[in-house]
Amino acid sequence: MKNVFVLSLVFLCLTVGIALGDEVTLTPTADSPVFGYNPGTNYGGQSYGYWGYYNAPMRTLVKYNLTSVVGTVTAVKLSFQLQQNNWSGTTIWACKLQGDWAEMTVTYANQPAHDTSAAGIFLTATAPSGLGPFTLDCTAAAVTIVQSWISTPATNYGIILRTETEGSSLRAYPYMRESSSQPVRLVVTYTPGSAIAPASLGRVKTLFR
């Protein structure tokens, strides 16, 4: 009788569109800091990145593989840990990149442009104190951006970490994927598409054992 009920529930989910929410945490597939003070230098192999300003803008480019996400994105977060923090309550940003780049060749001089309009600001937040790890809610625009990357993977150039106002030597150093500490992770909450993943189906069955 239990099996009949489970199968009936699954059929109902498929036919009327009731979807099981899911969440995935993604580690960068590429990340590289860039530093305006040394504009021609690549820092792609470093274990820590740059986020702020020290004599010149300090930024970090980050990219993620979203092929594991199939469905409708409902929320996006960034999760990271810092090696050093001298932000002093400044406003931090992450912005959508508008061109492609490679981890071991990108520099401040050749970095792609990024979108600082409302539609391109992925994260805006008052910088937290301490070293973390932190998990910060991203903007509504980030949900739209990630959904567009899923729909059109060729446009997924990732994000760039910077401060809203670049100046006054406010900076922090997030760990990169080369480190043994937590890098800048992307947390995506989504409603799966019409097909229920095997893992989700297993969770449904467990409820009725």
C-alpha positions as CSV (number, residue, x, y, z in Angstrom):
1,M,0.0,0.0,0.0
2,K,2.9,2.3,0.8
3,N,4.5,1.8,-2.6
4,V,1.2,2.6,-4.3
5,F,0.9,5.9,-2.3
6,V,4.5,6.9,-3.1
7,L,4.0,6.2,-6.8
8,S,0.8,8.2,-6.7
9,L,2.6,11.1,-5.1
10,V,5.4,11.1,-7.6
11,F,2.8,11.0,-10.4
12,L,1.1,14.0,-8.9
13,C,4.3,15.9,-8.7
14,L,5.0,15.3,-12.4
15,T,1.5,16.0,-13.6
16,V,0.6,19.2,-11.7
17,G,4.1,20.6,-11.5
18,I,4.8,20.3,-7.8
19,A,8.6,20.5,-7.6
20,L,11.0,19.5,-4.9
21,G,13.5,22.3,-4.1
22,D,17.2,21.7,-4.1
23,E,20.4,23.4,-3.4
24,V,24.0,23.0,-4.7
25,T,27.2,24.5,-3.5
26,L,29.7,25.1,-6.3
27,T,33.5,25.5,-6.0
28,P,35.2,27.7,-8.6
29,T,36.5,26.1,-11.8
30,A,38.8,29.2,-12.2
31,D,39.7,32.1,-10.0
32,S,42.4,34.7,-10.4
33,P,43.2,38.0,-8.6
34,V,44.2,41.1,-10.5
35,F,46.1,44.1,-9.1
36,G,46.2,47.6,-10.6
37,Y,49.6,48.3,-9.1
38,N,51.1,45.5,-11.2
39,P,48.7,45.6,-14.2
40,G,50.6,43.2,-16.4
41,T,51.1,40.4,-13.7
42,N,49.0,37.3,-13.6
43,Y,48.2,35.9,-10.1
44,G,46.2,32.9,-11.1
45,G,48.2,30.4,-9.1
46,Q,47.9,32.2,-5.8
47,S,46.1,30.6,-2.8
48,Y,44.4,33.9,-1.9
49,G,42.7,36.7,-3.9
50,Y,42.2,40.4,-3.7
51,W,39.0,42.3,-2.8
52,G,39.4,46.0,-2.3
53,Y,42.1,48.7,-2.8
54,Y,45.8,49.1,-1.8
55,N,47.5,51.8,-3.8
56,A,45.4,50.7,-6.7
57,P,42.3,48.5,-7.3
58,M,42.5,44.9,-6.2
59,R,39.9,42.5,-7.7
60,T,39.3,38.8,-8.2
61,L,37.7,37.0,-11.1
62,V,35.7,33.8,-10.3
63,K,34.0,31.3,-12.6
64,Y,31.7,28.4,-11.9
65,N,30.4,25.3,-13.8
66,L,26.5,25.3,-13.6
67,T,25.8,22.1,-15.6
68,S,24.6,20.4,-12.4
69,V,21.7,22.9,-12.0
70,V,18.7,22.0,-14.1
71,G,15.6,24.0,-13.3
72,T,14.5,27.4,-12.0
73,V,16.8,29.4,-9.8
74,T,15.2,30.9,-6.7
75,A,18.1,32.2,-4.7
76,V,21.8,32.7,-4.9
77,K,24.5,33.2,-2.2
78,L,28.2,33.7,-2.0
79,S,30.2,31.8,0.7
80,F,33.8,32.6,1.4
81,Q,36.6,32.7,4.0
82,L,39.3,35.4,4.3
83,Q,43.0,35.2,5.0
84,Q,43.1,38.8,6.1
85,N,40.4,41.5,6.5
86,N,40.9,45.3,6.5
87,W,37.5,46.2,5.0
88,S,36.4,48.5,7.8
89,G,32.8,48.3,6.9
90,T,33.1,49.3,3.3
91,T,30.5,48.2,0.7
92,I,31.6,45.1,-1.3
93,W,30.4,44.1,-4.7
94,A,30.5,41.2,-7.0
95,C,29.6,42.1,-10.6
96,K,28.8,40.1,-13.8
97,L,31.7,39.8,-16.2
98,Q,31.1,40.7,-19.8
99,G,33.8,38.7,-21.5
100,D,35.8,35.6,-21.2
101,W,39.2,35.1,-19.4
102,A,41.6,32.4,-18.5
103,E,42.9,31.8,-15.0
104,M,46.6,31.7,-15.8
105,T,46.7,34.6,-18.3
106,V,44.3,37.2,-17.0
107,T,45.8,40.4,-15.6
108,Y,44.5,43.8,-14.5
109,A,45.5,45.2,-17.9
110,N,43.6,42.6,-20.0
111,Q,40.7,41.8,-17.7
112,P,37.2,41.8,-19.3
113,A,34.7,44.6,-18.6
114,H,32.1,44.0,-15.9
115,D,28.6,45.4,-15.5
116,T,28.1,47.9,-12.6
117,S,24.5,48.6,-13.5
118,A,21.7,47.3,-11.3
119,A,21.3,44.4,-13.7
120,G,24.9,43.4,-13.3
121,I,25.5,43.8,-9.6
122,F,25.6,40.2,-8.3
123,L,26.3,41.1,-4.7
124,T,26.2,44.3,-2.7
125,A,26.7,44.1,1.0
126,T,28.4,45.9,3.9
127,A,31.7,44.0,4.4
128,P,31.6,41.7,7.4
129,S,34.3,41.8,10.1
130,G,36.4,38.9,11.0
131,L,37.7,36.1,8.8
132,G,34.6,34.0,8.4
133,P,33.5,31.8,6.7
134,F,30.6,34.1,5.6
135,T,27.6,33.3,3.5
136,L,25.9,36.4,2.0
137,D,22.7,36.7,0.1
138,C,23.1,37.9,-3.5
139,T,20.8,40.3,-5.3
140,A,17.7,39.5,-7.3
141,A,19.8,40.4,-10.4
142,A,22.1,37.5,-9.4
143,V,19.1,35.0,-9.7
144,T,18.5,36.3,-13.2
145,I,22.2,36.2,-14.1
146,V,22.6,32.6,-12.9
147,Q,19.5,31.5,-14.8
148,S,20.8,33.1,-18.0
149,W,24.1,31.2,-17.5
150,I,22.1,27.9,-17.2
151,S,20.1,28.7,-20.3
152,T,23.1,29.9,-22.3
153,P,26.3,28.5,-20.9
154,A,28.4,30.3,-23.5
155,T,27.6,33.6,-21.7
156,N,28.9,32.3,-18.4
157,Y,32.0,34.4,-17.8
158,G,31.6,34.5,-14.1
159,I,31.9,37.4,-11.6
160,I,34.5,39.9,-10.4
161,L,34.9,40.8,-6.7
162,R,35.6,44.5,-6.0
163,T,34.5,47.2,-3.6
164,E,31.9,49.7,-4.6
165,T,34.3,52.7,-4.1
166,E,37.8,51.7,-4.9
167,G,40.1,53.7,-2.6
168,S,41.4,54.3,1.0
169,S,43.3,51.0,1.2
170,L,40.3,49.0,2.3
171,R,40.9,45.4,1.4
172,A,40.5,41.7,2.2
173,Y,42.0,38.5,0.9
174,P,39.6,35.7,0.1
175,Y,41.0,32.2,-0.2
176,M,41.2,30.8,-3.8
177,R,40.6,27.2,-5.0
178,E,44.3,26.5,-4.8
179,S,44.1,26.9,-1.0
180,S,43.2,24.2,1.5
181,S,40.8,26.7,3.1
182,Q,37.3,27.5,1.7
183,P,37.4,29.4,-1.6
184,V,34.6,31.7,-2.9
185,R,31.7,29.3,-3.4
186,L,28.4,29.8,-5.2
187,V,25.3,28.5,-3.4
188,V,22.4,28.1,-5.8
189,T,18.8,27.2,-4.6
190,Y,16.6,26.1,-7.4
191,T,13.4,24.2,-8.3
192,P,14.3,21.2,-10.5
193,G,12.7,20.9,-13.9
194,S,9.9,18.4,-14.8
195,A,12.1,15.3,-14.2
196,I,12.6,14.4,-10.6
197,A,16.2,13.6,-9.9
198,P,16.9,10.1,-8.5
199,A,18.2,11.6,-5.2
200,S,15.0,13.6,-4.8
201,L,12.9,10.5,-5.5
202,G,14.8,8.6,-2.9
203,R,14.1,11.3,-0.3
204,V,10.4,11.0,-1.1
205,K,10.4,7.2,-0.7
206,T,12.2,7.6,2.6
207,L,9.4,9.6,4.0
208,F,7.0,6.7,3.7
209,R,9.1,3.8,4.9
